[in-house]
Amino acid sequence: MLMDDMGWGDLGVNGDPSRETPYLDRLAAEGMQFTDFYAGSPLCSPSRAALLTGRLPIRNGFYTTNIHARNSYIPQEMVGGISRSEILISELLAKTNYRNKIIGKWHLGHSKSEYYPWNRGFHEFFGSFGIHSNPHDNVKMPNVPLFRNDKMIGRYYENILIDRKNQQSDILKNFTQEAIEFIQQESAKGNPFFLYWTPDTLHAPTYRSAEFVGRSMKNSSYGDALIQMDHSIQAIIETIRNEPCLQNNTFVFFTSDNGPALTSRADAGRNGPFLCGKQTTFEGGFREPAIAWWPTKIAPGTINRHISTHMDLFRTIATIAQISVPDDRHYDSNDLTKVMFNSSHENQNASMFYYRGDTLMAIRHGSYKAHYWTFSTPPEELRVGINFCPGQNVVNLTTSQLTNHTELPLLFHLYRDPAERFAINPKTKEYRENIKILNKIRDEHQRQLKPGKPELNYCDQAVMSWSPPGCETINMCLPIPKSSPYLCEWPH
């Protein structure tokens, strides 16, 4: 279960005072909560690519070299996508007898058939290539299509209804029912299955069904959508719980793709005690809520406080499914089964690499995090009201220009100072000893790193969703403009 732009601080179990996620809090109490779980990227598409490949975006190609240290993703005009040379966990599972389905947002490419989810190990697909976003005019930009398997069945804001003014839609209900029916269908057939449930409900502009409007103490559409999400997760998990065979044999992992989009203000999640949010390499951009649930395997009420990441799910799922992982490439993935099935096991050797685009910005190992480069919100974004760190300015850290600290990195102890407010004095023994360790990890990482070909450099209006597969059967094809590729601009 991969949420979209959900904040670490949105869960009651993580300290949200409104406690509007009672079912997720119950899951945490029944399973293992990961307090130090990280995304593969502070932005959507690279994060999803990291999860499904077990490799950092710098390795799997989900970055841009058009401009240094800028995030990039898959907008409609993006030419690139997930390379055929990359191996997705869905593709490994599909080679066995697993049935795989993705419900929700794909966001790993759409300009070529090799990028389509049904060609990358997923037998079924109900969702969209991108986000619900805003309504478009179908002239400069087409409305986003919704798919059932390999055929378009409509477009958002047209026959797939979203009330943008009141931020209402029943899309989450549809995503939830699709999940329940898939689980019941494959269970009845006796098939092992992999469900990748990725609703974009919590991505601004958020939406919720009419019966959830006004439910949240937060007095926001986001708060209402979060409550509905909790209800949806309950409906899916109870489907599993009601079948003893399913409950005993189903591994569930819940997390989010990146930190909260704080620039959306009231329409955004909460970053808890952390600094900044989505787009940044501070803790608020990378730290994710995470819960593992498997009643017969994972001891209830356990908490893991060691570093783990999206990429770890690749090897973890492979181990659970008893499939081998190809050894022809480097993975940034650790098997979490030892940690989950034996809560006394410690994954203390893990390190976290914080990339922003093509630039290694920071590293964490143990309790310590070193910032080698800092960058929050570019001035051109601030001028138009976009701010990734609203109300959280830290001198010399939340810099609005890419700032080099490689000669004297900024060092923080994240358990004493999770908000990254107080850099450790470089003159101290604590600084000297720990920066030496982190610098050694950095040097070794950069020595063995073989960056993948950057996939997110080129855009072209012609690759937008004018005439997706299946549009002809529902009379929703649009004329395709002349192809004219150009270098994408990444203001973030």
C-alpha positions as CSV (number, residue, x, y, z in Angstrom):
1,M,0.0,0.0,0.0
2,L,1.8,3.1,-1.3
3,M,0.2,6.5,-0.4
4,D,0.8,9.7,-2.3
5,D,2.3,12.7,-0.4
6,M,1.3,11.4,3.0
7,G,3.2,12.8,5.9
8,W,5.0,10.9,8.6
9,G,3.1,12.9,11.1
10,D,-0.3,12.0,9.7
11,L,-0.7,8.8,11.8
12,G,-2.0,8.9,15.3
13,V,0.6,6.4,16.3
14,N,3.2,8.9,15.1
15,G,1.8,11.7,17.3
16,D,-0.9,13.4,15.3
17,P,-3.1,15.0,18.0
18,S,-6.4,14.5,16.0
19,R,-5.8,10.7,15.8
20,E,-7.8,10.3,12.7
21,T,-6.2,7.1,11.5
22,P,-7.5,4.6,14.1
23,Y,-7.3,1.6,11.8
24,L,-3.8,2.3,10.7
25,D,-2.9,2.8,14.3
26,R,-4.4,-0.6,15.0
27,L,-2.3,-2.2,12.2
28,A,0.8,-0.7,13.8
29,A,-0.2,-2.2,17.2
30,E,-0.8,-5.6,15.5
31,G,2.4,-5.5,13.5
32,M,5.8,-3.7,13.2
33,Q,6.1,0.0,13.0
34,F,9.2,1.4,11.3
35,T,10.1,4.8,12.7
36,D,13.1,5.4,10.5
37,F,11.8,4.3,7.1
38,Y,12.9,6.3,4.1
39,A,11.7,6.9,0.5
40,G,14.0,6.4,-2.4
41,S,13.5,10.0,-3.5
42,P,11.7,13.1,-2.2
43,L,9.5,13.1,-5.3
44,C,6.9,10.7,-6.7
45,S,8.2,9.0,-9.9
46,P,11.8,8.3,-8.8
47,S,10.5,7.1,-5.5
48,R,8.2,4.5,-7.2
49,A,11.0,3.4,-9.5
50,A,13.3,2.9,-6.5
51,L,10.6,0.7,-4.7
52,L,9.9,-1.5,-7.7
53,T,13.6,-2.0,-8.8
54,G,15.3,-2.0,-5.4
55,R,17.8,0.5,-6.8
56,L,18.4,4.2,-6.2
57,P,17.1,6.5,-8.9
58,I,20.7,7.5,-9.8
59,R,21.1,3.8,-10.8
60,N,17.8,3.1,-12.4
61,G,17.8,6.3,-14.5
62,F,15.0,8.2,-12.8
63,Y,16.8,11.5,-12.7
64,T,17.8,14.4,-15.0
65,T,21.1,15.9,-16.0
66,N,19.5,19.0,-17.5
67,I,20.3,20.9,-14.3
68,H,22.2,19.8,-11.2
69,A,20.4,18.8,-8.0
70,R,16.9,19.3,-9.3
71,N,14.1,16.7,-8.8
72,S,12.3,15.4,-11.9
73,Y,9.3,13.1,-12.5
74,I,6.9,11.9,-15.2
75,P,4.5,14.7,-16.3
76,Q,2.4,14.0,-19.4
77,E,5.0,15.5,-21.7
78,M,7.8,13.2,-20.5
79,V,9.5,11.1,-23.2
80,G,11.3,8.8,-20.8
81,G,10.2,6.0,-18.5
82,I,11.4,2.9,-16.6
83,S,14.1,1.3,-18.8
84,R,13.5,-2.1,-20.2
85,S,17.0,-3.0,-18.7
86,E,15.6,-2.5,-15.2
87,I,14.0,-5.5,-13.5
88,L,10.8,-4.8,-11.5
89,I,9.7,-7.0,-8.6
90,S,6.4,-7.5,-10.5
91,E,8.4,-9.0,-13.4
92,L,10.1,-11.5,-11.1
93,L,6.8,-12.5,-9.5
94,A,5.2,-12.8,-12.9
95,K,7.7,-15.5,-13.9
96,T,6.3,-17.7,-11.1
97,N,2.6,-18.4,-10.5
98,Y,1.8,-15.0,-8.9
99,R,-1.0,-12.9,-10.2
100,N,-0.1,-9.2,-10.1
101,K,-2.3,-6.1,-10.1
102,I,-1.7,-2.4,-9.8
103,I,-4.5,-0.1,-8.7
104,G,-4.0,3.6,-8.7
105,K,-1.1,5.7,-10.0
106,W,1.7,4.2,-12.1
107,H,3.8,7.2,-13.0
108,L,6.7,5.3,-14.5
109,G,6.2,6.2,-18.1
110,H,3.7,6.2,-20.9
111,S,5.3,7.3,-24.2
112,K,6.3,3.7,-25.3
113,S,4.6,0.4,-24.8
114,E,7.6,-0.9,-22.9
115,Y,6.7,1.5,-20.1
116,Y,3.1,0.3,-19.7
117,P,2.4,-1.6,-16.5
118,W,0.8,-4.5,-18.3
119,N,4.1,-5.0,-20.1
120,R,6.1,-4.8,-16.8
121,G,4.8,-7.8,-14.9
122,F,1.3,-6.6,-14.0
123,H,-1.5,-8.9,-15.3
124,E,-4.2,-6.3,-14.3
125,F,-4.3,-2.5,-14.1
126,F,-7.0,-0.2,-12.8
127,G,-5.7,3.4,-12.6
128,S,-3.8,6.1,-14.5
129,F,-0.4,6.7,-15.8
130,G,-0.2,10.0,-13.8
131,I,-2.1,11.9,-11.2
132,H,-5.7,13.3,-11.2
133,S,-4.2,16.8,-11.1
134,N,-6.4,19.5,-12.6
135,P,-8.9,19.5,-15.5
136,H,-7.3,20.4,-18.9
137,D,-8.7,21.8,-22.1
138,N,-7.8,18.8,-24.4
139,V,-6.2,21.3,-26.7
140,K,-3.0,22.4,-24.9
141,M,-3.1,19.3,-22.7
142,P,-5.4,16.3,-22.6
143,N,-7.2,15.1,-19.5
144,V,-5.6,12.2,-17.8
145,P,-7.0,8.8,-18.9
146,L,-8.1,6.0,-16.6
147,F,-7.4,2.4,-17.6
148,R,-8.8,-1.0,-17.1
149,N,-6.0,-3.4,-18.0
150,D,-4.6,-2.3,-21.4
151,K,-7.6,-0.2,-22.5
152,M,-8.5,3.3,-21.6
153,I,-12.1,3.6,-20.2
154,G,-12.4,7.3,-19.7
155,R,-10.7,10.6,-18.7
156,Y,-10.6,12.3,-15.3
157,Y,-13.0,15.3,-15.1
158,E,-14.9,14.0,-18.1
159,N,-16.7,10.6,-17.6
160,I,-14.6,9.9,-14.5
161,L,-16.1,12.5,-12.3
162,I,-14.1,14.8,-10.0
163,D,-15.8,17.9,-8.6
164,R,-12.7,20.2,-8.5
165,K,-14.5,23.1,-6.8
166,N,-15.7,21.1,-3.9
167,Q,-12.8,18.5,-4.0
168,Q,-15.2,15.6,-4.1
169,S,-14.9,12.3,-6.0
170,D,-15.7,8.6,-5.5
171,I,-12.4,7.4,-7.2
172,L,-11.1,6.1,-3.9
173,K,-14.2,4.0,-3.4
174,N,-13.5,2.5,-6.9
175,F,-9.9,1.8,-6.0
176,T,-10.9,0.1,-2.8
177,Q,-13.6,-2.1,-4.4
178,E,-11.1,-3.1,-7.1
179,A,-8.7,-4.2,-4.4
180,I,-11.3,-6.2,-2.5
181,E,-12.5,-7.9,-5.7
182,F,-9.0,-8.8,-6.8
183,I,-8.2,-10.3,-3.4
184,Q,-11.4,-12.3,-3.4
185,Q,-11.0,-13.4,-7.0
186,E,-7.4,-14.7,-6.6
187,S,-8.1,-16.3,-3.2
188,A,-11.1,-18.2,-4.7
189,K,-8.8,-19.5,-7.5
190,G,-6.1,-20.5,-5.0
191,N,-3.6,-18.1,-6.7
192,P,-0.8,-16.4,-4.9
193,F,-1.0,-12.7,-5.7
194,F,0.8,-9.3,-5.5
195,L,-1.4,-6.3,-5.1
196,Y,0.3,-2.9,-5.6
197,W,-2.3,-0.4,-4.3
198,T,-1.3,3.2,-5.1
199,P,-4.2,5.6,-4.7
200,D,-3.4,9.3,-5.4
201,T,-6.2,10.6,-3.2
202,L,-3.9,12.5,-0.8
203,H,-2.0,14.3,-3.6
204,A,-3.2,17.9,-3.9
205,P,-5.8,18.8,-5.0
206,T,-7.1,16.1,-2.6
207,Y,-10.6,14.7,-3.0
208,R,-13.0,12.7,-0.8
209,S,-16.5,11.2,-1.1
210,A,-19.5,13.3,-0.1
211,E,-20.1,11.4,3.1
212,F,-16.6,12.3,4.4
213,V,-16.9,16.0,3.8
214,G,-16.4,17.9,7.1
215,R,-15.4,14.8,9.1
216,S,-11.9,15.9,10.0
217,M,-10.9,18.0,13.0
218,K,-8.3,19.6,10.6
219,N,-11.2,21.3,8.8
220,S,-9.6,20.5,5.4
221,S,-10.2,18.3,2.4
222,Y,-6.9,16.6,3.1
223,G,-8.1,15.7,6.6
224,D,-11.3,14.3,5.3
225,A,-9.5,12.3,2.6
226,L,-7.1,10.9,5.2
227,I,-10.1,9.6,7.2
228,Q,-11.6,8.1,4.1
229,M,-8.2,6.5,3.3
230,D,-8.2,4.9,6.8
231,H,-11.7,3.5,6.1
232,S,-10.6,2.1,2.8
233,I,-7.6,0.4,4.2
234,Q,-9.8,-1.1,6.9
235,A,-12.1,-2.5,4.2
236,I,-9.2,-4.1,2.3
237,I,-7.5,-5.6,5.4
238,E,-10.8,-6.9,6.8
239,T,-11.2,-8.8,3.5
240,I,-7.9,-10.5,4.3
241,R,-8.7,-10.9,8.0
242,N,-12.1,-12.6,7.3
243,E,-10.4,-15.5,5.5
244,P,-8.1,-17.4,7.9
245,C,-6.0,-18.8,5.0
246,L,-5.5,-15.3,3.7
247,Q,-4.7,-13.8,7.0
248,N,-2.1,-16.4,7.8
249,N,-0.4,-16.1,4.4
250,T,-0.6,-12.4,3.4
251,F,2.2,-9.9,4.0
252,V,1.0,-6.3,4.0
253,F,3.3,-3.3,3.9
254,F,2.0,0.3,4.2
255,T,4.0,3.4,3.4
256,S,4.0,6.6,1.3
257,D,6.0,7.7,-1.7
258,N,7.6,10.9,-0.3
259,G,7.1,13.5,2.4
260,P,4.1,15.9,2.6
261,A,3.7,18.6,0.0
262,L,3.9,21.4,2.5
263,T,3.6,24.1,-0.2
264,S,0.0,23.0,-0.6
265,R,-0.6,24.4,3.0
266,A,-4.0,23.2,4.3
267,D,-4.2,20.6,1.5
268,A,-1.1,18.8,2.7
269,G,-0.1,16.2,5.3
270,R,2.0,16.8,8.4
271,N,5.8,16.3,8.7
272,G,5.8,15.5,12.4
273,P,8.9,16.7,14.1
274,F,10.9,16.8,10.9
275,L,12.3,19.6,8.8
276,C,10.6,20.6,5.5
277,G,8.7,18.2,3.2
278,K,8.4,16.8,-0.3
279,Q,11.1,17.9,-2.8
280,T,13.8,18.4,-0.1
281,T,16.6,16.2,1.3
282,F,15.8,17.1,4.9
283,E,14.1,14.5,7.0
284,G,10.6,15.8,6.2
285,G,11.1,15.0,2.5
286,F,12.3,11.4,2.9
287,R,11.0,10.0,6.2
288,E,7.9,8.0,5.7
289,P,5.2,6.3,7.8
290,A,5.7,2.5,7.5
291,I,3.9,-0.5,8.9
292,A,4.4,-4.2,8.3
293,W,1.5,-6.6,9.1
294,W,1.5,-10.4,9.0
295,P,-0.3,-11.8,12.1
296,T,1.4,-15.3,11.9
297,K,4.9,-14.0,11.3
298,I,5.3,-10.5,12.8
299,A,5.0,-10.0,16.5
300,P,2.4,-7.4,17.5
301,G,3.4,-4.1,18.9
302,T,7.0,-4.2,17.7
303,I,9.0,-1.1,16.7
304,N,12.0,-1.0,14.5
305,R,14.1,2.2,14.9
306,H,16.9,1.3,12.4
307,I,17.3,2.7,8.9
308,S,15.2,1.0,6.2
309,T,14.0,2.1,2.8
310,H,11.6,1.6,-0.1
311,M,14.3,-0.3,-1.9
312,D,14.4,-2.9,0.9
313,L,10.9,-4.1,-0.2
314,F,12.4,-5.5,-3.4
315,R,14.5,-8.2,-1.7
316,T,12.0,-8.6,1.1
317,I,9.2,-9.5,-1.3
318,A,11.6,-11.7,-3.3
319,T,12.5,-13.6,-0.1
320,I,8.9,-14.1,1.0
321,A,7.9,-15.3,-2.5
322,Q,11.0,-17.6,-2.6
323,I,12.3,-16.2,-5.8
324,S,15.9,-15.4,-6.6
325,V,17.2,-12.0,-7.5
326,P,19.4,-11.6,-10.5
327,D,23.0,-11.0,-9.5
328,D,24.1,-9.0,-12.6
329,R,23.6,-5.5,-11.0
330,H,24.0,-3.6,-7.8
331,Y,20.9,-3.3,-5.5
332,D,20.3,-0.8,-2.7
333,S,18.0,-3.3,-1.1
334,N,18.3,-5.2,2.2
335,D,16.1,-8.1,3.1
336,L,13.9,-7.0,6.0
337,T,12.5,-10.5,6.8
338,K,15.1,-11.1,9.5
339,V,14.1,-7.8,11.1
340,M,10.4,-8.4,10.8
341,F,10.3,-12.0,11.9
342,N,12.8,-11.6,14.7
343,S,12.4,-8.2,16.3
344,S,15.7,-8.6,18.2
345,H,17.6,-8.6,15.0
346,E,19.2,-5.2,14.2
347,N,19.9,-3.8,10.8
348,Q,22.6,-1.5,12.1
349,N,24.9,-1.5,9.0
350,A,22.4,0.2,6.7
351,S,23.1,3.6,5.4
352,M,20.7,6.2,3.8
353,F,21.7,8.2,0.7
354,Y,19.7,11.3,0.1
355,Y,19.8,12.3,-3.6
356,R,18.2,15.3,-5.2
357,G,18.3,14.6,-8.9
358,D,21.9,13.7,-9.9
359,T,23.5,15.1,-6.7
360,L,24.2,13.2,-3.5
361,M,23.1,15.8,-0.9
362,A,23.4,13.9,2.4
363,I,24.1,10.6,4.1
364,R,22.8,9.0,7.2
365,H,24.5,6.1,9.1
366,G,23.3,5.1,12.6
367,S,22.2,8.3,14.4
368,Y,24.2,10.7,12.4
369,K,23.4,12.6,9.2
370,A,25.8,14.7,7.2
371,H,24.7,17.3,4.7
372,Y,27.3,17.7,1.9
373,W,25.0,20.0,-0.1
374,T,21.9,21.9,0.9
375,F,19.0,23.3,-1.1
376,S,15.4,24.0,-0.2
377,T,13.2,26.1,-2.5
378,P,14.7,28.0,-5.5
379,P,14.1,31.7,-5.5
380,E,12.1,31.5,-8.8
381,E,9.6,29.2,-6.9
382,L,9.5,31.4,-3.8
383,R,8.5,34.4,-6.0
384,V,5.4,32.5,-7.2
385,G,4.3,31.4,-3.7
386,I,5.9,27.9,-3.7
387,N,7.7,27.0,-0.5
388,F,8.9,23.5,0.5
389,C,9.8,24.6,4.0
390,P,7.0,27.1,5.1
391,G,7.9,28.6,8.5
392,Q,10.9,26.3,8.9
393,N,13.9,28.4,8.0
394,V,17.2,27.2,9.4
395,V,20.2,29.4,8.8
396,N,22.9,27.8,6.6
397,L,20.7,24.7,6.1
398,T,17.4,25.6,4.3
399,T,19.3,27.5,1.6
400,S,17.5,28.8,-1.4
401,Q,20.5,28.2,-3.6
402,L,22.5,24.9,-4.0
403,T,25.1,25.4,-1.3
404,N,28.4,23.3,-1.1
405,H,29.3,22.0,2.3
406,T,31.6,19.2,1.1
407,E,34.7,20.7,2.8
408,L,33.0,21.0,6.1
409,P,29.8,19.0,6.1
410,L,26.9,19.9,8.4
411,L,26.5,17.0,11.0
412,F,23.4,16.3,13.0
413,H,22.4,13.7,15.6
414,L,18.9,12.7,14.5
415,Y,17.7,11.1,17.8
416,R,18.7,14.2,19.8
417,D,17.8,16.6,17.1
418,P,15.2,15.1,14.6
419,A,14.3,18.6,13.3
420,E,17.9,19.2,12.1
421,R,18.1,22.5,14.0
422,F,21.5,22.2,15.8
423,A,24.5,21.3,13.8
424,I,27.3,19.6,15.8
425,N,30.3,21.8,16.4
426,P,33.1,20.8,13.9
427,K,35.7,21.4,16.7
428,T,34.3,18.5,18.8
429,K,35.5,15.0,19.1
430,E,32.0,13.8,18.3
431,Y,32.1,15.6,15.0
432,R,35.6,14.4,14.0
433,E,34.9,10.8,14.7
434,N,31.5,10.6,13.0
435,I,32.2,12.7,10.0
436,K,35.1,10.4,9.3
437,I,32.8,7.4,9.2
438,L,30.3,9.2,7.0
439,N,32.9,10.5,4.6
440,K,34.3,6.9,4.2
441,I,30.8,5.7,3.4
442,R,30.4,8.5,0.8
443,D,33.7,7.8,-0.8
444,E,33.0,4.1,-1.2
445,H,29.5,4.7,-2.5
446,Q,30.8,7.2,-5.1
447,R,33.7,4.9,-6.1
448,Q,31.4,1.9,-7.0
449,L,28.5,4.0,-8.4
450,K,27.6,3.4,-12.0
451,P,24.8,5.9,-12.8
452,G,22.1,4.7,-15.1
453,K,21.3,6.6,-18.3
454,P,19.1,9.6,-17.3
455,E,15.6,8.9,-18.4
456,L,14.0,12.3,-17.4
457,N,15.8,14.7,-19.7
458,Y,13.4,15.1,-22.7
459,C,9.9,16.3,-23.1
460,D,7.6,16.3,-26.1
461,Q,4.0,17.5,-26.4
462,A,3.3,14.7,-28.8
463,V,3.7,12.0,-26.1
464,M,0.9,13.3,-24.0
465,S,-2.2,11.2,-23.5
466,W,-4.0,12.3,-26.7
467,S,-4.8,8.9,-28.0
468,P,-4.0,6.2,-25.5
469,P,-4.6,2.5,-26.1
470,G,-8.3,1.9,-26.2
471,C,-9.4,5.5,-26.9
472,E,-10.9,4.5,-30.2
473,T,-13.4,2.1,-28.6
474,I,-15.0,4.8,-26.5
475,N,-14.6,7.7,-29.0
476,M,-12.2,9.7,-26.8
477,C,-9.1,9.9,-29.0
478,L,-7.7,13.4,-29.6
479,P,-5.5,14.7,-32.5
480,I,-1.7,14.2,-31.8
481,P,0.4,17.3,-32.4
482,K,3.6,17.1,-34.4
483,S,6.6,15.7,-32.4
484,S,9.1,18.3,-31.3
485,P,11.3,17.0,-28.4
486,Y,13.0,19.5,-26.1
487,L,15.0,19.5,-22.9
488,C,12.5,19.5,-19.9
489,E,12.7,22.4,-17.5
490,W,12.8,21.5,-13.8
491,P,12.2,24.6,-11.7
492,H,12.2,22.5,-8.5
